């Protein structure tokens, strides 16, 4: 239905995915997740101390719609790394447990992990981009 | 509202050579957990495997099916033939 060439929301999502090495589309925010699956995914990323951008899909139903069109993935959360869909909560959990997640996200396992979470550094950018296009 | 058994049957009917176990983990008929083992998954990435299963339900995911938590596994090459016989799943059309 919404296959037209100019689709600002879809463009903003695609841009956000391109601009952030690691980006999580979730319900709520990392500080206040609005769904257990999103909360779990955030917790895993935070425990790996990987910097990530986060986009709350709840403010506008079109965000989820367009995101799923782009990714071919129906559920939330969705984690992307370097423009590629890694998966939702189930896959992220499996990968986290096997140690594969750190590797996929390009983390040096061991000493190179940053001492403090850097989450908040890149997070607002994700929000701003999407919201700018909506207002 | 779908039951766990319906979800199981639909997955097995739609994806050839598949065995699914489905659990309604809240009892509310909208949050399901499925373990799906299929010969069809062989050679496909985890993402593709999950997409195959989600694809069975289309828009129902996020609608009547609020959550479908998945664990997928490709059936080992050697076990594939056996499962196909046991299950004689109808071709997905």
Backbone of each chain as ProteinMPNN parsed JSONL, in Angstrom:
{"seq_chain_A": "XXXXXXXXXXXXXXXXXXXXXXXXXXXXXXXXXXXXXXXXXXXXXXXXXXXXXXXXXXXXXXXXXXXXXXXXXXXXXXXXXXXXXXXXXXXXXXXXXXXXXXXXXXXXXXXXXXXXXXXXXXXXXXXXXXXXXXX", "coords_chain_A": {"N_chain_A": [[0.832, -1.203, 0.0], [1.919, 1.211, 0.835], [3.91, 1.897, -1.046], [5.103, 3.948, -2.308], [7.426, 6.324, -3.789], [8.385, 8.436, -2.251], [8.812, 8.259, 0.979], [8.954, 9.281, 3.906], [9.188, 8.248, 6.527], [10.072, 5.644, 6.187], [12.46, 6.196, 4.902], [13.804, 7.584, 6.91], [14.133, 5.593, 8.801], [15.724, 3.775, 7.404], [17.947, 5.361, 7.075], [18.738, 5.752, 9.715], [19.466, 3.16, 10.348], [21.608, 2.848, 8.653], [23.355, 4.705, 9.676], [24.148, 3.953, 12.19], [26.23, 1.723, 13.808], [25.347, -0.241, 15.532], [22.055, -0.777, 16.165], [18.979, -0.643, 17.829], [15.646, -1.372, 17.481], [12.88, -0.845, 19.376], [10.29, -1.397, 21.903], [9.45, 1.254, 23.805], [12.048, 2.804, 25.758], [15.625, 2.395, 26.317], [15.978, 3.005, 29.028], [13.427, 2.855, 29.972], [11.934, 0.378, 29.149], [9.138, -0.909, 27.306], [8.215, -3.42, 27.092], [8.684, -6.846, 27.731], [10.344, -8.352, 26.05], [11.819, -6.449, 24.686], [13.073, -5.286, 26.868], [14.685, -7.361, 27.755], [16.427, -7.663, 25.614], [17.745, -5.202, 25.557], [19.038, -5.395, 28.037], [20.872, -7.426, 27.553], [22.518, -6.286, 25.599], [23.501, -4.166, 27.053], [24.917, -5.514, 28.988], [26.998, -6.452, 27.56], [28.252, -4.188, 27.141], [28.116, -2.711, 24.825], [28.044, 0.017, 22.65], [24.997, 1.403, 21.577], [22.44, 2.547, 19.351], [19.075, 3.485, 19.989], [15.72, 3.078, 19.037], [12.518, 4.057, 19.733], [9.622, 2.459, 18.895], [7.042, 2.91, 19.467], [5.752, 5.522, 19.495], [4.588, 6.089, 17.001], [2.583, 4.191, 14.956], [3.306, 3.736, 12.369], [6.027, 3.547, 12.249], [6.741, 0.998, 13.078], [5.449, -0.48, 11.137], [6.755, 0.316, 8.744], [9.349, -0.36, 9.353], [9.178, -3.15, 9.546], [8.56, -3.706, 6.94], [10.928, -3.005, 5.687], [12.724, -4.787, 6.905], [11.598, -7.286, 6.762], [10.771, -8.587, 8.961], [8.577, -9.452, 11.49], [8.275, -8.834, 14.223], [8.937, -7.012, 17.288], [11.507, -6.577, 19.64], [14.001, -5.433, 17.185], [17.207, -6.03, 16.2], [19.901, -4.466, 14.664], [23.035, -4.763, 13.053], [25.591, -3.108, 11.581], [23.987, -2.454, 9.326], [22.679, -4.813, 8.948], [20.111, -7.116, 9.676], [20.105, -8.627, 12.737], [18.446, -10.006, 14.444], [15.531, -10.843, 16.453], [14.447, -10.864, 19.881], [14.686, -13.609, 20.577], [16.702, -14.731, 18.902], [18.814, -13.031, 19.489], [19.141, -13.678, 22.163], [19.934, -16.39, 22.002], [22.339, -16.033, 20.642], [23.7, -14.456, 22.387], [24.016, -16.14, 24.537], [25.671, -18.052, 23.438], [27.919, -16.672, 22.97], [28.27, -15.616, 20.558], [27.159, -13.235, 19.953], [28.658, -11.005, 20.841], [30.8, -11.208, 19.145], [29.599, -10.899, 16.621], [28.721, -8.299, 16.859], [31.029, -7.016, 16.677], [32.685, -6.748, 18.825], [35.67, -6.743, 20.634], [36.536, -9.556, 22.278], [37.122, -9.674, 25.687], [39.769, -7.741, 26.942], [39.374, -5.345, 25.625], [36.88, -4.336, 25.958], [34.844, -1.58, 26.782], [35.119, 0.322, 29.816], [32.916, 1.55, 30.93], [29.395, 1.621, 30.321], [28.436, 2.876, 27.161], [26.176, 3.609, 26.229], [24.401, 5.873, 26.212], [25.528, 7.706, 24.589], [25.144, 7.378, 21.788], [22.502, 6.976, 21.596], [20.501, 9.155, 21.656], [20.648, 10.192, 19.094], [19.444, 8.352, 17.384], [16.775, 8.509, 18.227], [16.2, 11.226, 17.68], [16.437, 11.484, 14.929], [14.344, 9.907, 13.864], [12.102, 11.073, 15.028], [12.215, 13.682, 14.134], [11.444, 13.423, 11.518], [8.868, 12.808, 11.771], [7.505, 14.897, 12.824]], "CA_chain_A": [[0.0, 0.0, 0.0], [2.734, 2.411, 0.96], [5.111, 1.605, -1.81], [5.458, 5.13, -3.098], [8.851, 6.628, -3.768], [8.729, 9.284, -1.127], [8.282, 7.7, 2.211], [9.898, 9.866, 4.861], [9.436, 7.404, 7.701], [10.933, 4.539, 5.772], [13.786, 6.759, 4.639], [14.447, 7.916, 8.19], [14.531, 4.33, 9.425], [16.865, 3.255, 6.642], [19.088, 6.217, 7.377], [19.177, 5.45, 11.082], [20.144, 1.85, 10.302], [22.905, 3.059, 7.995], [24.247, 5.593, 10.422], [24.581, 3.411, 13.477], [26.777, 0.373, 13.718], [24.435, -1.124, 16.247], [20.825, -0.036, 16.441], [17.899, -1.492, 18.316], [14.277, -0.863, 17.433], [12.289, -1.474, 20.559], [9.132, -0.755, 22.501], [9.944, 2.03, 24.924], [13.432, 3.263, 25.674], [16.492, 1.544, 27.144], [15.745, 3.287, 30.445], [12.054, 2.489, 30.328], [11.397, -0.519, 28.112], [7.701, -1.091, 27.478], [7.883, -4.802, 26.761], [9.686, -7.739, 28.3], [11.312, -8.784, 25.038], [12.706, -5.305, 24.476], [13.866, -5.121, 28.092], [15.719, -8.406, 27.788], [17.423, -7.394, 24.583], [18.545, -4.077, 26.066], [19.884, -5.865, 29.134], [21.987, -8.192, 26.991], [23.436, -5.339, 24.956], [24.17, -3.394, 28.106], [25.883, -6.332, 29.715], [28.181, -6.553, 26.694], [28.788, -2.832, 27.101], [28.237, -2.283, 23.439], [27.269, 1.234, 22.393], [23.965, 1.176, 20.563], [21.36, 3.519, 19.213], [17.787, 2.846, 20.228], [14.568, 3.805, 18.519], [11.232, 3.617, 20.278], [8.688, 2.362, 17.768], [5.666, 3.085, 19.94], [5.082, 6.802, 19.28], [3.825, 6.14, 15.76], [2.47, 2.816, 14.445], [3.909, 3.617, 11.039], [7.447, 3.187, 12.385], [6.819, -0.471, 13.099], [5.025, -0.942, 9.812], [7.809, 0.548, 7.756], [10.514, -1.142, 9.772], [8.952, -4.545, 9.173], [8.651, -3.767, 5.481], [12.351, -2.982, 5.344], [13.495, -5.915, 7.441], [10.914, -8.557, 6.564], [10.701, -9.201, 10.301], [7.309, -8.901, 11.974], [8.149, -8.544, 15.647], [9.804, -6.039, 17.948], [12.579, -5.733, 19.096], [14.84, -5.841, 16.062], [18.571, -5.531, 16.356], [20.702, -4.391, 13.432], [24.452, -4.464, 13.173], [26.154, -2.741, 10.273], [22.939, -2.494, 8.297], [22.114, -6.137, 8.753], [19.242, -7.569, 10.754], [20.65, -9.74, 13.517], [17.291, -10.793, 14.853], [14.73, -10.356, 17.562], [14.891, -11.26, 21.215], [15.071, -15.033, 20.641], [17.99, -14.944, 18.253], [19.815, -12.307, 20.277], [19.377, -14.475, 23.371], [20.756, -17.556, 21.628], [23.68, -15.59, 20.276], [24.319, -13.957, 23.611], [24.403, -17.29, 25.359], [26.759, -18.799, 22.801], [29.076, -15.799, 22.824], [28.317, -15.198, 19.165], [26.653, -11.864, 19.821], [29.782, -10.072, 20.981], [31.582, -11.334, 17.925], [28.826, -10.309, 15.535], [28.645, -6.85, 17.041], [32.362, -6.474, 16.46], [33.368, -6.463, 20.083], [36.822, -7.565, 20.986], [36.232, -10.237, 23.531], [38.185, -9.527, 26.676], [40.239, -6.506, 27.557], [39.031, -4.131, 24.896], [35.547, -3.867, 26.308], [34.925, -0.323, 27.516], [34.896, 0.17, 31.247], [31.559, 1.969, 31.285], [28.468, 1.583, 29.197], [28.492, 4.116, 26.388], [24.848, 3.581, 25.625], [23.707, 7.135, 26.005], [26.206, 8.526, 23.614], [24.576, 7.328, 20.444], [21.071, 6.751, 21.659], [19.593, 10.234, 21.277], [20.669, 10.408, 17.659], [18.409, 7.496, 16.814], [15.483, 9.108, 18.524], [15.996, 12.511, 17.033], [16.227, 11.322, 13.492], [13.015, 9.401, 13.556], [11.081, 12.012, 15.447], [12.251, 14.832, 13.242], [10.702, 13.166, 10.292], [7.455, 12.614, 12.062], [6.834, 16.119, 13.266]], "C_chain_A": [[0.869, 1.255, 0.0], [4.034, 2.231, 0.202], [5.608, 2.8, -2.631], [6.934, 5.474, -2.917], [9.243, 7.496, -2.584], [8.03, 8.759, 0.117], [9.222, 8.116, 3.33], [10.179, 8.954, 6.049], [10.363, 6.262, 7.334], [12.358, 5.04, 5.527], [14.531, 7.041, 5.939], [14.92, 6.644, 8.889], [15.767, 3.784, 8.728], [18.132, 4.057, 6.956], [19.642, 5.917, 8.772], [19.942, 4.127, 11.112], [21.533, 2.0, 9.689], [23.889, 3.779, 8.896], [24.758, 5.033, 11.739], [25.048, 1.979, 13.314], [25.839, -0.625, 14.368], [23.198, -0.316, 16.612], [19.709, -1.014, 16.785], [16.563, -0.757, 18.176], [13.492, -1.607, 18.496], [10.993, -0.78, 20.963], [9.596, -0.06, 23.767], [11.393, 2.433, 24.699], [14.314, 2.349, 26.531], [16.271, 1.768, 28.64], [14.359, 2.857, 30.903], [11.451, 1.612, 29.235], [9.922, -0.817, 28.385], [7.267, -2.521, 27.183], [9.032, -5.682, 27.248], [10.761, -8.152, 27.306], [12.319, -7.662, 24.762], [13.631, -5.135, 25.674], [15.006, -6.137, 28.126], [16.828, -8.123, 26.793], [18.337, -6.248, 25.005], [19.522, -4.564, 27.132], [21.091, -6.635, 28.596], [23.01, -7.263, 26.341], [24.221, -4.579, 26.02], [25.201, -4.235, 28.828], [27.134, -6.572, 28.869], [28.891, -5.209, 26.575], [29.039, -2.375, 25.675], [27.429, -0.994, 23.252], [26.208, 0.947, 21.336], [22.976, 2.334, 20.529], [20.058, 2.771, 19.448], [16.675, 3.718, 19.665], [13.316, 3.195, 19.121], [10.213, 3.607, 19.145], [7.253, 2.707, 18.188], [5.001, 4.419, 19.572], [4.232, 6.867, 18.009], [3.769, 4.735, 15.16], [3.128, 2.634, 13.082], [5.379, 3.209, 11.126], [7.582, 1.671, 12.327], [6.483, -1.05, 11.721], [6.156, -0.849, 8.787], [9.05, -0.268, 8.081], [10.355, -2.592, 9.319], [8.979, -4.726, 7.662], [10.114, -3.825, 5.047], [13.021, -4.303, 5.706], [12.887, -7.268, 7.1], [10.73, -9.311, 7.874], [9.49, -8.619, 11.027], [7.309, -8.405, 13.41], [9.174, -7.514, 16.111], [10.296, -6.699, 19.231], [13.247, -6.306, 17.845], [16.205, -5.194, 16.228], [19.299, -5.584, 15.016], [22.153, -4.127, 13.784], [24.999, -4.241, 11.777], [25.168, -3.021, 9.15], [22.313, -3.873, 8.115], [21.265, -6.532, 9.954], [19.88, -8.768, 11.447], [19.513, -10.632, 13.984], [16.494, -10.097, 15.924], [15.271, -10.928, 18.864], [15.381, -12.714, 21.262], [16.468, -15.266, 20.084], [19.099, -14.245, 19.044], [20.149, -13.1, 21.542], [20.273, -15.679, 23.072], [22.2, -17.143, 21.365], [24.444, -15.079, 21.486], [24.844, -15.122, 24.427], [25.579, -18.06, 24.753], [28.031, -17.951, 22.646], [29.199, -15.207, 21.425], [27.953, -13.709, 19.015], [27.793, -10.847, 19.877], [30.603, -10.046, 19.691], [30.882, -10.62, 16.758], [28.785, -8.789, 15.633], [30.024, -6.207, 16.959], [33.082, -6.115, 17.731], [34.586, -7.356, 20.197], [36.455, -8.274, 22.274], [37.419, -10.064, 24.459], [38.502, -8.084, 26.988], [39.753, -5.232, 26.86], [37.647, -3.568, 25.232], [35.653, -2.583, 27.123], [34.538, -0.511, 28.978], [33.476, 0.564, 31.638], [30.663, 1.844, 30.067], [28.472, 2.915, 28.471], [27.141, 4.353, 25.727], [24.3, 4.961, 25.261], [24.332, 8.034, 24.954], [25.473, 8.547, 22.264], [23.053, 7.254, 20.465], [20.203, 7.93, 21.201], [19.558, 10.471, 19.771], [19.571, 9.606, 16.978], [17.035, 8.087, 17.017], [15.219, 10.334, 17.665], [15.669, 12.343, 15.555], [14.798, 10.911, 13.153], [11.969, 10.46, 13.88], [11.04, 13.255, 14.563], [11.386, 14.629, 12.001], [9.212, 13.031, 10.533], [6.744, 13.927, 12.328], [6.615, 17.073, 12.11]], "O_chain_A": [[0.606, 2.219, -0.719], [5.122, 2.396, 0.755], [6.432, 2.652, -3.532], [7.597, 4.975, -2.007], [10.305, 7.311, -1.989], [6.808, 8.824, 0.251], [10.165, 7.399, 3.663], [11.313, 8.902, 6.526], [11.308, 5.948, 8.057], [13.332, 4.386, 5.901], [15.727, 6.775, 6.056], [15.989, 6.628, 9.499], [16.734, 3.382, 9.375], [19.226, 3.506, 7.084], [20.854, 5.842, 8.973], [20.943, 3.994, 11.816], [22.498, 1.377, 10.13], [25.089, 3.506, 8.885], [25.69, 5.575, 12.333], [24.347, 1.137, 12.754], [25.573, -1.702, 13.834], [23.292, 0.707, 17.289], [19.522, -2.045, 16.139], [16.39, 0.345, 18.695], [13.445, -2.837, 18.512], [10.646, 0.277, 20.438], [10.08, -0.707, 24.696], [11.891, 2.4, 23.574], [13.805, 1.612, 27.376], [16.365, 0.828, 29.43], [14.148, 2.536, 32.072], [10.572, 2.045, 28.491], [9.507, -0.958, 29.535], [6.075, -2.794, 27.041], [10.199, -5.299, 27.179], [11.932, -8.287, 27.66], [13.517, -7.907, 24.624], [14.823, -4.871, 25.518], [16.139, -5.81, 28.481], [18.009, -8.314, 27.082], [19.554, -6.318, 24.831], [20.694, -4.189, 27.126], [22.198, -6.511, 29.12], [24.216, -7.434, 26.513], [25.43, -4.377, 25.905], [26.245, -3.727, 29.236], [28.203, -6.863, 29.405], [29.972, -5.102, 25.996], [30.047, -1.736, 25.373], [26.267, -0.924, 23.651], [26.494, 0.318, 20.317], [22.72, 2.997, 21.533], [19.945, 1.582, 19.148], [16.694, 4.941, 19.804], [13.083, 1.989, 19.035], [9.973, 4.634, 18.511], [6.359, 2.783, 17.345], [3.789, 4.446, 19.356], [3.261, 7.621, 17.953], [4.814, 4.147, 14.884], [3.465, 1.517, 12.69], [5.917, 2.603, 10.2], [8.432, 1.135, 11.615], [7.136, -1.967, 11.225], [6.46, -1.804, 8.073], [9.714, -0.797, 7.19], [11.285, -3.186, 8.774], [9.377, -5.779, 7.164], [10.485, -4.593, 4.159], [13.784, -4.865, 4.92], [13.576, -8.287, 7.141], [10.555, -10.53, 7.881], [9.391, -7.4, 11.163], [6.432, -7.629, 13.788], [10.138, -7.2, 15.412], [9.487, -7.365, 19.877], [13.085, -7.476, 17.501], [16.33, -3.978, 16.376], [19.309, -6.608, 14.333], [22.456, -3.362, 14.699], [24.873, -5.098, 10.902], [25.467, -3.713, 8.177], [21.498, -4.068, 7.213], [21.65, -6.312, 11.102], [20.157, -9.791, 10.819], [19.605, -11.858, 13.928], [16.734, -8.938, 16.263], [16.402, -11.411, 18.931], [16.381, -13.01, 21.916], [17.305, -15.914, 20.713], [20.181, -14.799, 19.241], [21.311, -13.179, 21.94], [21.237, -15.95, 23.789], [23.147, -17.801, 21.796], [25.659, -15.243, 21.597], [25.963, -15.095, 24.938], [26.383, -18.648, 25.477], [29.08, -18.454, 22.244], [30.096, -14.414, 21.141], [28.384, -13.034, 18.08], [27.868, -9.939, 19.049], [31.034, -8.991, 19.226], [31.495, -9.85, 16.019], [28.811, -8.086, 14.623], [30.167, -4.999, 17.15], [33.985, -5.278, 17.729], [34.543, -8.55, 19.9], [36.098, -7.628, 23.259], [38.568, -10.278, 24.073], [37.603, -7.291, 27.267], [39.732, -4.161, 27.467], [37.303, -2.457, 24.829], [36.458, -2.5, 28.05], [33.74, -1.382, 29.323], [32.898, -0.011, 32.56], [31.119, 1.949, 28.928], [28.508, 3.97, 29.105], [26.99, 5.166, 24.815], [23.807, 5.183, 24.155], [23.722, 9.0, 24.497], [25.224, 9.608, 21.692], [22.405, 7.454, 19.438], [19.261, 7.729, 20.435], [18.539, 10.907, 19.237], [18.86, 10.112, 16.11], [16.23, 8.156, 16.088], [14.179, 10.464, 17.021], [14.757, 12.972, 15.018], [14.147, 11.488, 12.282], [11.058, 10.707, 13.089], [9.974, 13.803, 14.282], [10.706, 15.537, 11.522], [8.403, 13.13, 9.61], [5.544, 14.06, 12.092], [6.061, 18.156, 12.299]]}, "seq_chain_B": "XXXXXXXXXXXXXXXXXXXXXXXXXXXXXXXXXXXXXXXXXXXXXXXXXXXXXXXXXXXXXXXXXXXXXXXXXXXXXXXXXXXXXXXXXXXXX", "coords_chain_B": {"N_chain_B": [[-9.267, -16.942, 18.485], [-6.159, -18.433, 18.44], [-5.099, -21.795, 19.234], [-2.424, -23.517, 20.931], [-2.086, -25.953, 19.744], [-3.248, -25.569, 17.233], [-1.483, -23.698, 16.151], [0.82, -25.203, 16.038], [0.019, -27.177, 14.19], [-0.389, -25.644, 11.942], [2.147, -24.655, 11.384], [3.497, -27.025, 10.849], [2.094, -27.918, 8.653], [2.588, -25.978, 6.766], [5.326, -25.721, 6.356], [7.467, -27.832, 4.796], [8.483, -31.052, 5.959], [8.676, -30.803, 8.791], [8.775, -30.532, 12.334], [6.998, -29.382, 15.054], [6.872, -27.949, 18.298], [4.631, -26.479, 20.399], [3.841, -24.033, 22.783], [1.548, -22.492, 24.871], [2.356, -19.971, 26.649], [1.37, -18.167, 28.46], [-1.143, -18.903, 28.766], [-3.127, -17.437, 27.746], [-3.786, -17.523, 25.107], [-2.463, -15.928, 23.302], [0.245, -15.56, 23.545], [2.881, -17.32, 22.49], [5.217, -20.043, 22.501], [7.518, -21.59, 20.508], [9.179, -24.489, 19.401], [10.878, -25.412, 16.654], [11.718, -27.838, 14.412], [13.236, -28.602, 11.444], [13.789, -30.08, 8.268], [13.744, -28.466, 6.144], [15.027, -26.233, 6.975], [17.688, -26.597, 6.64], [20.826, -25.384, 5.703], [19.989, -22.789, 5.784], [20.126, -19.509, 7.23], [19.756, -18.52, 10.686], [18.083, -16.317, 10.869], [16.661, -16.536, 8.462], [15.377, -18.943, 8.908], [13.682, -18.311, 11.049], [12.147, -16.396, 9.79], [10.777, -17.914, 7.929], [9.029, -19.323, 9.586], [7.602, -17.254, 10.851], [6.446, -16.301, 8.584], [4.369, -18.025, 8.071], [2.274, -17.043, 9.478], [1.877, -14.396, 8.884], [0.21, -11.322, 9.028], [-0.987, -11.919, 11.397], [0.833, -12.114, 13.403], [1.689, -10.03, 15.96], [-0.806, -9.127, 15.819], [-3.582, -10.948, 16.52], [-1.908, -13.002, 17.405], [0.117, -12.322, 19.776], [2.73, -12.654, 20.63], [5.253, -14.705, 19.368], [7.489, -16.729, 20.281], [10.519, -18.052, 19.211], [12.388, -21.002, 18.623], [14.559, -22.389, 16.519], [15.685, -25.128, 14.517], [17.783, -26.757, 12.313], [17.116, -29.786, 10.804], [19.292, -32.511, 11.099], [21.29, -33.559, 8.33], [21.248, -36.35, 7.903], [19.041, -37.198, 9.337], [16.954, -36.128, 7.994], [15.506, -37.458, 5.936], [14.049, -39.418, 7.262], [12.328, -37.915, 8.879], [10.785, -36.748, 6.943], [9.301, -38.834, 5.927], [7.845, -39.675, 8.151], [6.281, -37.482, 8.514], [5.092, -36.604, 6.174], [4.274, -34.063, 5.08], [1.886, -31.85, 3.633], [2.405, -30.234, 0.526], [3.424, -26.874, 0.588], [1.305, -24.419, -0.487]], "CA_chain_B": [[-7.993, -17.038, 19.205], [-5.549, -19.721, 18.096], [-4.561, -22.605, 20.322], [-1.062, -23.99, 20.684], [-2.191, -27.079, 18.818], [-3.47, -25.005, 15.891], [-0.231, -23.087, 15.705], [1.697, -26.337, 15.713], [-0.422, -27.803, 12.944], [-0.19, -24.732, 10.802], [3.583, -24.628, 11.063], [3.883, -28.306, 10.244], [1.456, -28.039, 7.341], [3.085, -24.989, 5.809], [6.751, -25.906, 6.072], [7.677, -29.265, 4.602], [9.437, -31.81, 6.782], [8.823, -30.002, 10.007], [8.128, -30.911, 13.576], [6.929, -28.222, 15.931], [6.272, -28.051, 19.626], [4.166, -25.129, 20.699], [3.347, -23.904, 24.143], [0.893, -21.221, 25.168], [3.023, -19.846, 27.941], [0.614, -17.378, 29.432], [-2.472, -19.474, 28.857], [-4.09, -16.451, 27.262], [-4.076, -17.701, 23.688], [-1.819, -14.945, 22.422], [1.706, -15.6, 23.685], [3.286, -18.701, 22.251], [6.629, -20.352, 22.394], [7.585, -22.735, 19.608], [10.446, -25.082, 18.987], [10.595, -25.937, 15.325], [12.843, -28.562, 13.814], [12.824, -28.859, 10.072], [14.797, -30.349, 7.243], [13.696, -27.307, 5.262], [15.926, -25.199, 7.501], [19.088, -26.906, 6.351], [21.502, -24.437, 4.827], [19.468, -21.427, 5.926], [20.559, -18.816, 8.443], [18.742, -18.466, 11.732], [17.122, -15.294, 10.471], [15.791, -17.094, 7.417], [14.547, -19.975, 9.53], [12.614, -17.646, 11.799], [11.257, -15.725, 8.836], [9.907, -18.949, 7.368], [7.963, -19.637, 10.54], [6.751, -16.065, 10.957], [5.722, -16.165, 7.326], [3.158, -18.85, 8.12], [1.191, -16.33, 10.166], [1.672, -13.06, 8.302], [-0.223, -10.207, 9.872], [-1.489, -12.363, 12.707], [1.88, -11.807, 14.379], [1.517, -8.635, 16.347], [-2.253, -8.976, 15.943], [-4.092, -11.943, 17.464], [-0.764, -13.671, 18.039], [0.868, -11.186, 20.303], [4.143, -13.003, 20.62], [5.601, -16.076, 19.007], [8.907, -16.87, 20.572], [10.943, -19.177, 18.381], [13.683, -21.661, 18.638], [14.527, -23.216, 15.311], [16.849, -25.998, 14.372], [17.769, -27.524, 11.076], [17.261, -31.219, 11.03], [20.55, -33.017, 10.555], [21.156, -34.116, 6.978], [20.933, -37.774, 7.913], [17.705, -37.41, 9.898], [15.94, -35.439, 7.204], [14.66, -38.369, 5.175], [13.144, -40.063, 8.206], [11.293, -36.973, 9.288], [9.902, -36.522, 5.807], [8.393, -39.966, 5.844], [6.943, -39.634, 9.3], [5.384, -36.337, 8.536], [4.41, -36.456, 4.9], [3.576, -32.779, 5.114], [1.397, -31.414, 2.331], [3.217, -29.176, -0.074], [2.916, -25.531, 0.857], [0.824, -23.795, -1.727]], "C_chain_B": [[-7.371, -18.415, 18.956], [-5.115, -20.489, 19.346], [-3.143, -23.047, 19.939], [-1.08, -25.111, 19.649], [-2.409, -26.581, 17.382], [-2.195, -24.415, 15.31], [0.726, -24.182, 15.249], [1.307, -26.924, 14.351], [-0.187, -26.913, 11.742], [1.283, -24.664, 10.409], [3.963, -25.906, 10.322], [3.278, -28.481, 8.855], [2.114, -27.133, 6.305], [4.543, -25.207, 5.429], [7.022, -27.403, 5.956], [8.704, -29.84, 5.581], [9.74, -31.11, 8.091], [8.114, -30.628, 11.197], [8.15, -29.701, 14.5], [6.354, -28.603, 17.283], [5.88, -26.645, 20.02], [3.535, -25.103, 22.081], [2.707, -22.515, 24.275], [1.352, -20.838, 26.569], [2.382, -18.871, 28.91], [-0.77, -17.972, 29.652], [-3.545, -18.553, 28.295], [-4.408, -16.564, 25.784], [-3.443, -16.654, 22.794], [-0.299, -14.855, 22.577], [2.163, -17.048, 23.568], [4.795, -18.823, 22.182], [6.724, -21.617, 21.546], [9.015, -23.191, 19.4], [10.166, -25.794, 17.677], [11.855, -26.582, 14.759], [12.426, -28.964, 12.409], [14.0, -29.151, 9.164], [14.859, -29.182, 6.264], [14.668, -26.215, 5.718], [17.388, -25.412, 7.095], [19.673, -25.898, 5.378], [20.971, -23.021, 4.922], [19.96, -20.821, 7.233], [19.417, -18.812, 9.451], [17.655, -17.449, 11.39], [16.135, -15.861, 9.448], [14.865, -18.163, 7.986], [13.377, -19.341, 10.279], [11.621, -16.979, 10.852], [10.297, -16.723, 8.206], [8.723, -19.224, 8.298], [7.027, -18.435, 10.704], [5.859, -15.928, 9.722], [4.431, -16.977, 7.282], [1.978, -18.024, 8.635], [0.964, -14.898, 9.683], [1.285, -12.019, 9.329], [-0.753, -10.633, 11.237], [-0.459, -12.123, 13.806], [1.798, -10.32, 14.689], [0.036, -8.282, 16.425], [-2.745, -9.986, 16.973], [-2.984, -12.754, 18.145], [0.193, -12.584, 18.508], [2.367, -11.448, 20.268], [4.3, -14.46, 20.227], [7.107, -16.187, 19.16], [9.4, -18.151, 19.913], [12.303, -19.718, 18.753], [13.651, -22.588, 17.426], [15.805, -24.026, 15.212], [16.717, -26.752, 13.064], [17.944, -28.988, 11.422], [18.561, -31.689, 10.391], [20.329, -33.689, 9.214], [20.681, -35.569, 7.0], [19.517, -38.026, 8.423], [16.604, -36.884, 9.017], [14.976, -36.399, 6.521], [13.626, -39.034, 6.081], [11.989, -39.138, 8.568], [10.305, -36.755, 8.162], [8.872, -37.641, 5.71], [7.367, -39.914, 6.952], [5.885, -38.56, 9.102], [4.612, -36.073, 7.267], [3.607, -35.164, 4.817], [3.077, -32.405, 3.723], [2.271, -30.284, 1.792], [2.588, -27.828, 0.245], [2.49, -24.903, -0.457], [0.492, -22.333, -1.499]], "O_chain_B": [[-7.993, -19.44, 19.233], [-4.805, -19.895, 20.379], [-2.733, -22.958, 18.781], [-0.199, -25.201, 18.794], [-1.822, -27.11, 16.438], [-1.875, -24.61, 14.138], [1.355, -24.078, 14.196], [2.154, -27.137, 13.483], [0.169, -27.382, 10.661], [1.612, -24.62, 9.223], [4.657, -25.871, 9.306], [3.875, -29.116, 7.986], [2.19, -27.471, 5.123], [4.946, -24.909, 4.304], [6.825, -28.15, 6.914], [9.663, -29.172, 5.966], [10.893, -30.861, 8.443], [7.016, -31.173, 11.084], [9.192, -29.075, 14.7], [5.475, -29.457, 17.394], [6.699, -25.727, 19.979], [2.807, -26.011, 22.484], [3.269, -21.51, 23.841], [0.804, -21.32, 27.561], [2.809, -18.763, 30.06], [-1.48, -17.605, 30.589], [-4.735, -18.861, 28.363], [-5.209, -15.792, 25.259], [-3.845, -16.505, 21.641], [0.362, -14.147, 21.818], [1.874, -17.884, 24.424], [5.526, -17.885, 21.864], [6.067, -22.613, 21.849], [9.932, -22.385, 19.246], [9.312, -26.678, 17.61], [12.906, -25.951, 14.648], [11.385, -29.592, 12.215], [15.065, -28.545, 9.281], [15.889, -28.937, 5.636], [15.076, -25.371, 4.92], [18.211, -24.503, 7.201], [19.073, -25.599, 4.346], [21.45, -22.135, 4.214], [20.182, -21.528, 8.216], [18.263, -19.068, 9.106], [16.466, -17.695, 11.596], [14.924, -15.678, 9.57], [13.705, -18.268, 7.586], [12.233, -19.779, 10.157], [10.413, -16.996, 11.086], [9.13, -16.406, 7.976], [7.579, -19.341, 7.859], [5.806, -18.588, 10.697], [4.704, -15.509, 9.798], [3.509, -16.646, 6.536], [0.828, -18.276, 8.273], [-0.032, -14.268, 10.038], [1.94, -11.856, 10.358], [-0.943, -9.801, 12.124], [-0.804, -11.952, 14.975], [1.833, -9.474, 13.796], [-0.339, -7.27, 17.018], [-2.385, -9.91, 18.148], [-3.106, -13.14, 19.307], [0.963, -12.018, 17.732], [3.161, -10.574, 19.92], [3.568, -15.331, 20.698], [7.88, -15.791, 18.287], [8.777, -19.206, 20.041], [13.22, -18.991, 19.137], [12.798, -23.471, 17.335], [16.851, -23.658, 15.746], [15.666, -27.313, 12.754], [18.801, -29.368, 12.219], [18.884, -31.302, 9.268], [19.294, -34.317, 8.991], [19.82, -35.964, 6.214], [18.862, -38.972, 7.984], [15.43, -37.162, 9.263], [13.765, -36.177, 6.527], [12.466, -39.19, 5.701], [10.825, -39.539, 8.561], [9.11, -36.593, 8.406], [7.698, -37.391, 5.437], [6.171, -40.086, 6.721], [4.728, -38.732, 9.488], [3.587, -35.391, 7.287], [2.412, -35.176, 4.522], [3.78, -32.623, 2.736], [2.805, -29.481, 2.557], [1.37, -27.667, 0.18], [3.255, -24.873, -1.421], [0.073, -21.644, -2.429]]}, "name": "protein", "num_of_chains": 2, "seq": "XXXXXXXXXXXXXXXXXXXXXXXXXXXXXXXXXXXXXXXXXXXXXXXXXXXXXXXXXXXXXXXXXXXXXXXXXXXXXXXXXXXXXXXXXXXXXXXXXXXXXXXXXXXXXXXXXXXXXXXXXXXXXXXXXXXXXXXXXXXXXXXXXXXXXXXXXXXXXXXXXXXXXXXXXXXXXXXXXXXXXXXXXXXXXXXXXXXXXXXXXXXXXXXXXXXXXXXXXXXXXXXXXXXX"}
